[in-house]
Amino acid sequence: MTANTPDDARLLAACLLGPEGPELSCEECFDVLDAYVERELAAADPDAALPAMRAHLAGCSACREDHDSLLALLRNGFGA
Ligand SMILES: [Zn+2]
């Protein structure tokens, strides 16, 4: 994966800034992704605990893919 093309730079900048403003960066999103997915699996209302996550995931396909694969991984009994 090359990171030096203008397209990649634009995507990265758009992701870091976020479509809705700087509420949650991808780094912050990644930091709380585990906790968010664990709450989802426990039906513990993750959006109440981490309200910025849903907006970020809705606008950031990179983090949404990370979220989806982590959710699938944990749902399939990873570590069980
Ligand atoms: Zn993101």
PDB file of the backbone (N, CA, C, O) and the ligand in Angstrom, with CONECT records:
HET     ZN  A 101       1
ATOM      1  N   MET A   1       0.861  -1.202   0.000  1.00  0.00           N
ATOM      2  CA  MET A   1       0.000   0.000   0.000  1.00  0.00           C
ATOM      3  C   MET A   1       0.886   1.237   0.000  1.00  0.00           C
ATOM      4  O   MET A   1       1.666   1.445   0.929  1.00  0.00           O
ATOM      5  N   THR A   2       0.769   2.054  -1.033  1.00  0.00           N
ATOM      6  CA  THR A   2       1.551   3.284  -1.065  1.00  0.00           C
ATOM      7  C   THR A   2       0.744   4.415  -0.448  1.00  0.00           C
ATOM      8  O   THR A   2      -0.463   4.518  -0.666  1.00  0.00           O
ATOM      9  N   ALA A   3       1.403   5.249   0.311  1.00  0.00           N
ATOM     10  CA  ALA A   3       0.707   6.292   1.056  1.00  0.00           C
ATOM     11  C   ALA A   3       1.013   7.670   0.506  1.00  0.00           C
ATOM     12  O   ALA A   3       0.700   8.672   1.148  1.00  0.00           O
ATOM     13  N   ASN A   4       1.625   7.741  -0.682  1.00  0.00           N
ATOM     14  CA  ASN A   4       2.114   9.030  -1.155  1.00  0.00           C
ATOM     15  C   ASN A   4       1.299   9.615  -2.292  1.00  0.00           C
ATOM     16  O   ASN A   4       1.640  10.680  -2.806  1.00  0.00           O
ATOM     17  N   THR A   5       0.229   8.944  -2.696  1.00  0.00           N
ATOM     18  CA  THR A   5      -0.574   9.499  -3.773  1.00  0.00           C
ATOM     19  C   THR A   5      -1.490  10.593  -3.230  1.00  0.00           C
ATOM     20  O   THR A   5      -1.890  10.540  -2.067  1.00  0.00           O
ATOM     21  N   PRO A   6      -1.824  11.572  -4.047  1.00  0.00           N
ATOM     22  CA  PRO A   6      -2.735  12.643  -3.614  1.00  0.00           C
ATOM     23  C   PRO A   6      -4.067  12.098  -3.116  1.00  0.00           C
ATOM     24  O   PRO A   6      -4.636  12.622  -2.159  1.00  0.00           O
ATOM     25  N   ASP A   7      -4.560  11.057  -3.757  1.00  0.00           N
ATOM     26  CA  ASP A   7      -5.838  10.483  -3.336  1.00  0.00           C
ATOM     27  C   ASP A   7      -5.774   9.982  -1.909  1.00  0.00           C
ATOM     28  O   ASP A   7      -6.673  10.248  -1.112  1.00  0.00           O
ATOM     29  N   ASP A   8      -4.713   9.258  -1.584  1.00  0.00           N
ATOM     30  CA  ASP A   8      -4.566   8.741  -0.228  1.00  0.00           C
ATOM     31  C   ASP A   8      -4.492   9.883   0.784  1.00  0.00           C
ATOM     32  O   ASP A   8      -5.100   9.832   1.852  1.00  0.00           O
ATOM     33  N   ALA A   9      -3.724  10.921   0.414  1.00  0.00           N
ATOM     34  CA  ALA A   9      -3.570  12.052   1.327  1.00  0.00           C
ATOM     35  C   ALA A   9      -4.907  12.733   1.573  1.00  0.00           C
ATOM     36  O   ALA A   9      -5.213  13.129   2.697  1.00  0.00           O
ATOM     37  N   ARG A  10      -5.703  12.866   0.512  1.00  0.00           N
ATOM     38  CA  ARG A  10      -7.015  13.499   0.668  1.00  0.00           C
ATOM     39  C   ARG A  10      -7.932  12.668   1.542  1.00  0.00           C
ATOM     40  O   ARG A  10      -8.634  13.187   2.410  1.00  0.00           O
ATOM     41  N   LEU A  11      -7.911  11.353   1.292  1.00  0.00           N
ATOM     42  CA  LEU A  11      -8.747  10.468   2.095  1.00  0.00           C
ATOM     43  C   LEU A  11      -8.337  10.519   3.554  1.00  0.00           C
ATOM     44  O   LEU A  11      -9.182  10.570   4.447  1.00  0.00           O
ATOM     45  N   LEU A  12      -7.028  10.506   3.787  1.00  0.00           N
ATOM     46  CA  LEU A  12      -6.532  10.534   5.163  1.00  0.00           C
ATOM     47  C   LEU A  12      -6.961  11.814   5.849  1.00  0.00           C
ATOM     48  O   LEU A  12      -7.432  11.790   6.987  1.00  0.00           O
ATOM     49  N   ALA A  13      -6.798  12.945   5.151  1.00  0.00           N
ATOM     50  CA  ALA A  13      -7.178  14.229   5.731  1.00  0.00           C
ATOM     51  C   ALA A  13      -8.674  14.264   6.015  1.00  0.00           C
ATOM     52  O   ALA A  13      -9.092  14.731   7.074  1.00  0.00           O
ATOM     53  N   ALA A  14      -9.475  13.780   5.089  1.00  0.00           N
ATOM     54  CA  ALA A  14     -10.921  13.773   5.279  1.00  0.00           C
ATOM     55  C   ALA A  14     -11.288  12.899   6.466  1.00  0.00           C
ATOM     56  O   ALA A  14     -12.186  13.235   7.237  1.00  0.00           O
ATOM     57  N   CYS A  15     -10.593  11.780   6.611  1.00  0.00           N
ATOM     58  CA  CYS A  15     -10.887  10.862   7.703  1.00  0.00           C
ATOM     59  C   CYS A  15     -10.486  11.483   9.026  1.00  0.00           C
ATOM     60  O   CYS A  15     -11.236  11.407  10.000  1.00  0.00           O
ATOM     61  N   LEU A  16      -9.306  12.099   9.073  1.00  0.00           N
ATOM     62  CA  LEU A  16      -8.829  12.676  10.327  1.00  0.00           C
ATOM     63  C   LEU A  16      -9.714  13.835  10.761  1.00  0.00           C
ATOM     64  O   LEU A  16     -10.002  13.983  11.948  1.00  0.00           O
ATOM     65  N   LEU A  17     -10.144  14.652   9.817  1.00  0.00           N
ATOM     66  CA  LEU A  17     -10.983  15.791  10.167  1.00  0.00           C
ATOM     67  C   LEU A  17     -12.407  15.348  10.431  1.00  0.00           C
ATOM     68  O   LEU A  17     -13.109  15.913  11.270  1.00  0.00           O
ATOM     69  N   GLY A  18     -12.821  14.322   9.697  1.00  0.00           N
ATOM     70  CA  GLY A  18     -14.172  13.824   9.873  1.00  0.00           C
ATOM     71  C   GLY A  18     -15.158  14.665   9.103  1.00  0.00           C
ATOM     72  O   GLY A  18     -14.964  15.871   8.947  1.00  0.00           O
ATOM     73  N   PRO A  19     -16.221  14.036   8.616  1.00  0.00           N
ATOM     74  CA  PRO A  19     -17.222  14.748   7.821  1.00  0.00           C
ATOM     75  C   PRO A  19     -18.100  15.655   8.675  1.00  0.00           C
ATOM     76  O   PRO A  19     -18.700  16.599   8.162  1.00  0.00           O
ATOM     77  N   GLU A  20     -18.179  15.379   9.957  1.00  0.00           N
ATOM     78  CA  GLU A  20     -19.094  16.132  10.821  1.00  0.00           C
ATOM     79  C   GLU A  20     -18.347  17.130  11.704  1.00  0.00           C
ATOM     80  O   GLU A  20     -18.941  17.734  12.597  1.00  0.00           O
ATOM     81  N   GLY A  21     -17.045  17.306  11.457  1.00  0.00           N
ATOM     82  CA  GLY A  21     -16.265  18.144  12.343  1.00  0.00           C
ATOM     83  C   GLY A  21     -15.399  17.295  13.247  1.00  0.00           C
ATOM     84  O   GLY A  21     -15.492  16.068  13.234  1.00  0.00           O
ATOM     85  N   PRO A  22     -14.558  17.945  14.031  1.00  0.00           N
ATOM     86  CA  PRO A  22     -13.514  17.235  14.786  1.00  0.00           C
ATOM     87  C   PRO A  22     -14.011  16.642  16.100  1.00  0.00           C
ATOM     88  O   PRO A  22     -13.345  16.775  17.126  1.00  0.00           O
ATOM     89  N   GLU A  23     -15.177  15.988  16.080  1.00  0.00           N
ATOM     90  CA  GLU A  23     -15.691  15.436  17.328  1.00  0.00           C
ATOM     91  C   GLU A  23     -14.872  14.245  17.797  1.00  0.00           C
ATOM     92  O   GLU A  23     -14.547  14.115  18.978  1.00  0.00           O
ATOM     93  N   LEU A  24     -14.544  13.375  16.839  1.00  0.00           N
ATOM     94  CA  LEU A  24     -13.804  12.169  17.187  1.00  0.00           C
ATOM     95  C   LEU A  24     -12.848  11.879  16.037  1.00  0.00           C
ATOM     96  O   LEU A  24     -13.270  11.736  14.890  1.00  0.00           O
ATOM     97  N   SER A  25     -11.583  11.794  16.347  1.00  0.00           N
ATOM     98  CA  SER A  25     -10.622  11.469  15.300  1.00  0.00           C
ATOM     99  C   SER A  25     -10.568   9.962  15.103  1.00  0.00           C
ATOM    100  O   SER A  25     -11.071   9.199  15.927  1.00  0.00           O
ATOM    101  N   CYS A  26      -9.953   9.541  14.004  1.00  0.00           N
ATOM    102  CA  CYS A  26      -9.820   8.110  13.753  1.00  0.00           C
ATOM    103  C   CYS A  26      -8.995   7.458  14.856  1.00  0.00           C
ATOM    104  O   CYS A  26      -9.249   6.314  15.233  1.00  0.00           O
ATOM    105  N   GLU A  27      -8.011   8.185  15.371  1.00  0.00           N
ATOM    106  CA  GLU A  27      -7.185   7.636  16.440  1.00  0.00           C
ATOM    107  C   GLU A  27      -8.024   7.412  17.688  1.00  0.00           C
ATOM    108  O   GLU A  27      -7.938   6.364  18.328  1.00  0.00           O
ATOM    109  N   GLU A  28      -8.834   8.406  18.027  1.00  0.00           N
ATOM    110  CA  GLU A  28      -9.698   8.279  19.200  1.00  0.00           C
ATOM    111  C   GLU A  28     -10.729   7.179  18.976  1.00  0.00           C
ATOM    112  O   GLU A  28     -11.050   6.403  19.876  1.00  0.00           O
ATOM    113  N   CYS A  29     -11.234   7.139  17.750  1.00  0.00           N
ATOM    114  CA  CYS A  29     -12.194   6.104  17.379  1.00  0.00           C
ATOM    115  C   CYS A  29     -11.584   4.718  17.603  1.00  0.00           C
ATOM    116  O   CYS A  29     -12.206   3.830  18.186  1.00  0.00           O
ATOM    117  N   PHE A  30     -10.355   4.562  17.124  1.00  0.00           N
ATOM    118  CA  PHE A  30      -9.666   3.271  17.252  1.00  0.00           C
ATOM    119  C   PHE A  30      -9.450   2.939  18.723  1.00  0.00           C
ATOM    120  O   PHE A  30      -9.560   1.779  19.121  1.00  0.00           O
ATOM    121  N   ASP A  31      -9.141   3.955  19.536  1.00  0.00           N
ATOM    122  CA  ASP A  31      -8.874   3.718  20.963  1.00  0.00           C
ATOM    123  C   ASP A  31     -10.094   3.156  21.687  1.00  0.00           C
ATOM    124  O   ASP A  31      -9.948   2.341  22.599  1.00  0.00           O
ATOM    125  N   VAL A  32     -11.281   3.575  21.297  1.00  0.00           N
ATOM    126  CA  VAL A  32     -12.483   3.154  22.019  1.00  0.00           C
ATOM    127  C   VAL A  32     -13.266   2.082  21.265  1.00  0.00           C
ATOM    128  O   VAL A  32     -14.337   1.658  21.701  1.00  0.00           O
ATOM    129  N   LEU A  33     -12.712   1.645  20.115  1.00  0.00           N
ATOM    130  CA  LEU A  33     -13.443   0.678  19.294  1.00  0.00           C
ATOM    131  C   LEU A  33     -13.712  -0.622  20.049  1.00  0.00           C
ATOM    132  O   LEU A  33     -14.810  -1.174  19.982  1.00  0.00           O
ATOM    133  N   ASP A  34     -12.701  -1.099  20.764  1.00  0.00           N
ATOM    134  CA  ASP A  34     -12.870  -2.333  21.545  1.00  0.00           C
ATOM    135  C   ASP A  34     -14.038  -2.212  22.518  1.00  0.00           C
ATOM    136  O   ASP A  34     -14.912  -3.077  22.576  1.00  0.00           O
ATOM    137  N   ALA A  35     -14.033  -1.125  23.277  1.00  0.00           N
ATOM    138  CA  ALA A  35     -15.063  -0.934  24.295  1.00  0.00           C
ATOM    139  C   ALA A  35     -16.436  -0.809  23.649  1.00  0.00           C
ATOM    140  O   ALA A  35     -17.431  -1.317  24.166  1.00  0.00           O
ATOM    141  N   TYR A  36     -16.472  -0.121  22.508  1.00  0.00           N
ATOM    142  CA  TYR A  36     -17.743   0.076  21.807  1.00  0.00           C
ATOM    143  C   TYR A  36     -18.307  -1.256  21.329  1.00  0.00           C
ATOM    144  O   TYR A  36     -19.490  -1.536  21.522  1.00  0.00           O
ATOM    145  N   VAL A  37     -17.466  -2.079  20.706  1.00  0.00           N
ATOM    146  CA  VAL A  37     -17.927  -3.363  20.180  1.00  0.00           C
ATOM    147  C   VAL A  37     -18.316  -4.309  21.317  1.00  0.00           C
ATOM    148  O   VAL A  37     -19.285  -5.059  21.201  1.00  0.00           O
ATOM    149  N   GLU A  38     -17.564  -4.271  22.409  1.00  0.00           N
ATOM    150  CA  GLU A  38     -17.919  -5.126  23.546  1.00  0.00           C
ATOM    151  C   GLU A  38     -19.295  -4.751  24.091  1.00  0.00           C
ATOM    152  O   GLU A  38     -20.089  -5.615  24.463  1.00  0.00           O
ATOM    153  N   ARG A  39     -19.558  -3.452  24.130  1.00  0.00           N
ATOM    154  CA  ARG A  39     -20.886  -3.005  24.586  1.00  0.00           C
ATOM    155  C   ARG A  39     -21.974  -3.429  23.610  1.00  0.00           C
ATOM    156  O   ARG A  39     -23.069  -3.819  24.015  1.00  0.00           O
ATOM    157  N   GLU A  40     -21.661  -3.348  22.315  1.00  0.00           N
ATOM    158  CA  GLU A  40     -22.634  -3.789  21.313  1.00  0.00           C
ATOM    159  C   GLU A  40     -22.975  -5.262  21.521  1.00  0.00           C
ATOM    160  O   GLU A  40     -24.145  -5.642  21.495  1.00  0.00           O
ATOM    161  N   LEU A  41     -21.965  -6.078  21.725  1.00  0.00           N
ATOM    162  CA  LEU A  41     -22.176  -7.516  21.889  1.00  0.00           C
ATOM    163  C   LEU A  41     -22.926  -7.810  23.178  1.00  0.00           C
ATOM    164  O   LEU A  41     -23.667  -8.790  23.261  1.00  0.00           O
ATOM    165  N   ALA A  42     -22.734  -6.960  24.184  1.00  0.00           N
ATOM    166  CA  ALA A  42     -23.407  -7.154  25.463  1.00  0.00           C
ATOM    167  C   ALA A  42     -24.757  -6.454  25.494  1.00  0.00           C
ATOM    168  O   ALA A  42     -25.430  -6.448  26.525  1.00  0.00           O
ATOM    169  N   ALA A  43     -25.160  -5.861  24.366  1.00  0.00           N
ATOM    170  CA  ALA A  43     -26.397  -5.089  24.298  1.00  0.00           C
ATOM    171  C   ALA A  43     -26.436  -4.044  25.397  1.00  0.00           C
ATOM    172  O   ALA A  43     -27.466  -3.829  26.037  1.00  0.00           O
ATOM    173  N   ALA A  44     -25.286  -3.391  25.609  1.00  0.00           N
ATOM    174  CA  ALA A  44     -25.153  -2.449  26.720  1.00  0.00           C
ATOM    175  C   ALA A  44     -25.245  -0.999  26.250  1.00  0.00           C
ATOM    176  O   ALA A  44     -24.648  -0.106  26.850  1.00  0.00           O
ATOM    177  N   ASP A  45     -25.997  -0.773  25.173  1.00  0.00           N
ATOM    178  CA  ASP A  45     -26.252   0.567  24.676  1.00  0.00           C
ATOM    179  C   ASP A  45     -24.960   1.364  24.450  1.00  0.00           C
ATOM    180  O   ASP A  45     -24.706   2.348  25.144  1.00  0.00           O
ATOM    181  N   PRO A  46     -24.156   0.941  23.488  1.00  0.00           N
ATOM    182  CA  PRO A  46     -22.858   1.591  23.261  1.00  0.00           C
ATOM    183  C   PRO A  46     -22.981   3.060  22.894  1.00  0.00           C
ATOM    184  O   PRO A  46     -22.081   3.849  23.182  1.00  0.00           O
ATOM    185  N   ASP A  47     -24.095   3.440  22.256  1.00  0.00           N
ATOM    186  CA  ASP A  47     -24.238   4.828  21.823  1.00  0.00           C
ATOM    187  C   ASP A  47     -24.498   5.768  22.988  1.00  0.00           C
ATOM    188  O   ASP A  47     -24.249   6.969  22.882  1.00  0.00           O
ATOM    189  N   ALA A  48     -24.995   5.237  24.096  1.00  0.00           N
ATOM    190  CA  ALA A  48     -25.172   6.064  25.281  1.00  0.00           C
ATOM    191  C   ALA A  48     -23.824   6.351  25.926  1.00  0.00           C
ATOM    192  O   ALA A  48     -23.580   7.448  26.428  1.00  0.00           O
ATOM    193  N   ALA A  49     -22.946   5.337  25.902  1.00  0.00           N
ATOM    194  CA  ALA A  49     -21.641   5.501  26.527  1.00  0.00           C
ATOM    195  C   ALA A  49     -20.678   6.263  25.624  1.00  0.00           C
ATOM    196  O   ALA A  49     -19.860   7.055  26.093  1.00  0.00           O
ATOM    197  N   LEU A  50     -20.790   6.009  24.304  1.00  0.00           N
ATOM    198  CA  LEU A  50     -19.836   6.590  23.366  1.00  0.00           C
ATOM    199  C   LEU A  50     -20.597   7.218  22.196  1.00  0.00           C
ATOM    200  O   LEU A  50     -20.526   6.724  21.071  1.00  0.00           O
ATOM    201  N   PRO A  51     -21.322   8.302  22.462  1.00  0.00           N
ATOM    202  CA  PRO A  51     -22.237   8.861  21.459  1.00  0.00           C
ATOM    203  C   PRO A  51     -21.541   9.353  20.198  1.00  0.00           C
ATOM    204  O   PRO A  51     -22.175   9.429  19.146  1.00  0.00           O
ATOM    205  N   ALA A  52     -20.257   9.688  20.272  1.00  0.00           N
ATOM    206  CA  ALA A  52     -19.567  10.211  19.088  1.00  0.00           C
ATOM    207  C   ALA A  52     -19.203   9.106  18.103  1.00  0.00           C
ATOM    208  O   ALA A  52     -18.904   9.372  16.939  1.00  0.00           O
ATOM    209  N   MET A  53     -19.231   7.867  18.583  1.00  0.00           N
ATOM    210  CA  MET A  53     -18.789   6.769  17.731  1.00  0.00           C
ATOM    211  C   MET A  53     -19.709   6.544  16.541  1.00  0.00           C
ATOM    212  O   MET A  53     -19.245   6.367  15.415  1.00  0.00           O
ATOM    213  N   ARG A  54     -21.007   6.551  16.789  1.00  0.00           N
ATOM    214  CA  ARG A  54     -21.958   6.267  15.711  1.00  0.00           C
ATOM    215  C   ARG A  54     -21.801   7.275  14.570  1.00  0.00           C
ATOM    216  O   ARG A  54     -21.795   6.903  13.396  1.00  0.00           O
ATOM    217  N   ALA A  55     -21.675   8.539  14.925  1.00  0.00           N
ATOM    218  CA  ALA A  55     -21.507   9.573  13.906  1.00  0.00           C
ATOM    219  C   ALA A  55     -20.204   9.369  13.153  1.00  0.00           C
ATOM    220  O   ALA A  55     -20.147   9.541  11.935  1.00  0.00           O
ATOM    221  N   HIS A  56     -19.161   9.002  13.878  1.00  0.00           N
ATOM    222  CA  HIS A  56     -17.881   8.806  13.209  1.00  0.00           C
ATOM    223  C   HIS A  56     -17.942   7.597  12.281  1.00  0.00           C
ATOM    224  O   HIS A  56     -17.479   7.657  11.142  1.00  0.00           O
ATOM    225  N   LEU A  57     -18.505   6.515  12.766  1.00  0.00           N
ATOM    226  CA  LEU A  57     -18.588   5.309  11.948  1.00  0.00           C
ATOM    227  C   LEU A  57     -19.457   5.546  10.723  1.00  0.00           C
ATOM    228  O   LEU A  57     -19.186   5.010   9.648  1.00  0.00           O
ATOM    229  N   ALA A  58     -20.503   6.351  10.887  1.00  0.00           N
ATOM    230  CA  ALA A  58     -21.397   6.626   9.761  1.00  0.00           C
ATOM    231  C   ALA A  58     -20.680   7.408   8.671  1.00  0.00           C
ATOM    232  O   ALA A  58     -20.996   7.266   7.490  1.00  0.00           O
ATOM    233  N   GLY A  59     -19.707   8.239   9.069  1.00  0.00           N
ATOM    234  CA  GLY A  59     -19.058   9.081   8.088  1.00  0.00           C
ATOM    235  C   GLY A  59     -17.677   8.615   7.676  1.00  0.00           C
ATOM    236  O   GLY A  59     -17.086   9.187   6.760  1.00  0.00           O
ATOM    237  N   CYS A  60     -17.144   7.585   8.334  1.00  0.00           N
ATOM    238  CA  CYS A  60     -15.770   7.169   8.068  1.00  0.00           C
ATOM    239  C   CYS A  60     -15.744   5.688   7.707  1.00  0.00           C
ATOM    240  O   CYS A  60     -15.860   4.826   8.578  1.00  0.00           O
ATOM    241  N   SER A  61     -15.590   5.400   6.413  1.00  0.00           N
ATOM    242  CA  SER A  61     -15.664   4.004   5.978  1.00  0.00           C
ATOM    243  C   SER A  61     -14.486   3.198   6.499  1.00  0.00           C
ATOM    244  O   SER A  61     -14.616   1.993   6.714  1.00  0.00           O
ATOM    245  N   ALA A  62     -13.347   3.829   6.706  1.00  0.00           N
ATOM    246  CA  ALA A  62     -12.178   3.090   7.204  1.00  0.00           C
ATOM    247  C   ALA A  62     -12.447   2.553   8.604  1.00  0.00           C
ATOM    248  O   ALA A  62     -12.194   1.381   8.884  1.00  0.00           O
ATOM    249  N   CYS A  63     -12.962   3.412   9.481  1.00  0.00           N
ATOM    250  CA  CYS A  63     -13.250   2.982  10.847  1.00  0.00           C
ATOM    251  C   CYS A  63     -14.446   2.028  10.866  1.00  0.00           C
ATOM    252  O   CYS A  63     -14.508   1.122  11.696  1.00  0.00           O
ATOM    253  N   ARG A  64     -15.387   2.235   9.953  1.00  0.00           N
ATOM    254  CA  ARG A  64     -16.540   1.343   9.911  1.00  0.00           C
ATOM    255  C   ARG A  64     -16.097  -0.073   9.536  1.00  0.00           C
ATOM    256  O   ARG A  64     -16.619  -1.055  10.064  1.00  0.00           O
ATOM    257  N   GLU A  65     -15.136  -0.167   8.624  1.00  0.00           N
ATOM    258  CA  GLU A  65     -14.617  -1.487   8.261  1.00  0.00           C
ATOM    259  C   GLU A  65     -13.891  -2.128   9.430  1.00  0.00           C
ATOM    260  O   GLU A  65     -14.030  -3.327   9.674  1.00  0.00           O
ATOM    261  N   ASP A  66     -13.109  -1.321  10.158  1.00  0.00           N
ATOM    262  CA  ASP A  66     -12.435  -1.843  11.345  1.00  0.00           C
ATOM    263  C   ASP A  66     -13.460  -2.341  12.350  1.00  0.00           C
ATOM    264  O   ASP A  66     -13.322  -3.417  12.933  1.00  0.00           O
ATOM    265  N   HIS A  67     -14.493  -1.528  12.536  1.00  0.00           N
ATOM    266  CA  HIS A  67     -15.547  -1.873  13.479  1.00  0.00           C
ATOM    267  C   HIS A  67     -16.248  -3.162  13.061  1.00  0.00           C
ATOM    268  O   HIS A  67     -16.469  -4.054  13.881  1.00  0.00           O
ATOM    269  N   ASP A  68     -16.599  -3.252  11.769  1.00  0.00           N
ATOM    270  CA  ASP A  68     -17.331  -4.424  11.288  1.00  0.00           C
ATOM    271  C   ASP A  68     -16.495  -5.692  11.437  1.00  0.00           C
ATOM    272  O   ASP A  68     -17.015  -6.735  11.834  1.00  0.00           O
ATOM    273  N   SER A  69     -15.200  -5.606  11.120  1.00  0.00           N
ATOM    274  CA  SER A  69     -14.401  -6.829  11.221  1.00  0.00           C
ATOM    275  C   SER A  69     -14.163  -7.210  12.671  1.00  0.00           C
ATOM    276  O   SER A  69     -14.124  -8.397  12.997  1.00  0.00           O
ATOM    277  N   LEU A  70     -14.003  -6.219  13.554  1.00  0.00           N
ATOM    278  CA  LEU A  70     -13.839  -6.551  14.971  1.00  0.00           C
ATOM    279  C   LEU A  70     -15.117  -7.175  15.524  1.00  0.00           C
ATOM    280  O   LEU A  70     -15.073  -8.143  16.283  1.00  0.00           O
ATOM    281  N   LEU A  71     -16.245  -6.609  15.135  1.00  0.00           N
ATOM    282  CA  LEU A  71     -17.533  -7.136  15.590  1.00  0.00           C
ATOM    283  C   LEU A  71     -17.710  -8.582  15.099  1.00  0.00           C
ATOM    284  O   LEU A  71     -18.136  -9.449  15.863  1.00  0.00           O
ATOM    285  N   ALA A  72     -17.387  -8.835  13.840  1.00  0.00           N
ATOM    286  CA  ALA A  72     -17.514 -10.184  13.288  1.00  0.00           C
ATOM    287  C   ALA A  72     -16.579 -11.153  13.990  1.00  0.00           C
ATOM    288  O   ALA A  72     -16.932 -12.298  14.275  1.00  0.00           O
ATOM    289  N   LEU A  73     -15.371 -10.661  14.263  1.00  0.00           N
ATOM    290  CA  LEU A  73     -14.366 -11.491  14.932  1.00  0.00           C
ATOM    291  C   LEU A  73     -14.860 -11.915  16.316  1.00  0.00           C
ATOM    292  O   LEU A  73     -14.798 -13.091  16.676  1.00  0.00           O
ATOM    293  N   LEU A  74     -15.350 -10.942  17.085  1.00  0.00           N
ATOM    294  CA  LEU A  74     -15.786 -11.234  18.448  1.00  0.00           C
ATOM    295  C   LEU A  74     -17.066 -12.052  18.448  1.00  0.00           C
ATOM    296  O   LEU A  74     -17.263 -12.902  19.316  1.00  0.00           O
ATOM    297  N   ARG A  75     -17.934 -11.798  17.482  1.00  0.00           N
ATOM    298  CA  ARG A  75     -19.183 -12.560  17.387  1.00  0.00           C
ATOM    299  C   ARG A  75     -18.913 -14.026  17.087  1.00  0.00           C
ATOM    300  O   ARG A  75     -19.641 -14.913  17.533  1.00  0.00           O
ATOM    301  N   ASN A  76     -17.847 -14.264  16.318  1.00  0.00           N
ATOM    302  CA  ASN A  76     -17.535 -15.631  15.932  1.00  0.00           C
ATOM    303  C   ASN A  76     -16.755 -16.375  17.008  1.00  0.00           C
ATOM    304  O   ASN A  76     -16.218 -17.453  16.755  1.00  0.00           O
ATOM    305  N   GLY A  77     -16.692 -15.808  18.193  1.00  0.00           N
ATOM    306  CA  GLY A  77     -16.122 -16.535  19.317  1.00  0.00           C
ATOM    307  C   GLY A  77     -14.627 -16.408  19.450  1.00  0.00           C
ATOM    308  O   GLY A  77     -13.985 -17.281  20.034  1.00  0.00           O
ATOM    309  N   PHE A  78     -14.053 -15.337  18.921  1.00  0.00           N
ATOM    310  CA  PHE A  78     -12.625 -15.111  19.092  1.00  0.00           C
ATOM    311  C   PHE A  78     -12.280 -15.090  20.579  1.00  0.00           C
ATOM    312  O   PHE A  78     -12.862 -14.312  21.334  1.00  0.00           O
ATOM    313  N   GLY A  79     -11.355 -15.922  21.002  1.00  0.00           N
ATOM    314  CA  GLY A  79     -10.931 -15.936  22.399  1.00  0.00           C
ATOM    315  C   GLY A  79     -11.817 -16.775  23.287  1.00  0.00           C
ATOM    316  O   GLY A  79     -11.561 -16.884  24.486  1.00  0.00           O
ATOM    317  N   ALA A  80     -12.852 -17.369  22.730  1.00  0.00           N
ATOM    318  CA  ALA A  80     -13.754 -18.153  23.561  1.00  0.00           C
ATOM    319  C   ALA A  80     -13.285 -19.609  23.615  1.00  0.00           C
ATOM    320  O   ALA A  80     -13.917 -20.438  24.270  1.00  0.00           O
TER     321      ALA A  80
HETATM  322 ZN    ZN A 101     -12.257   7.212  11.114  1.00  0.00          ZN2+
END
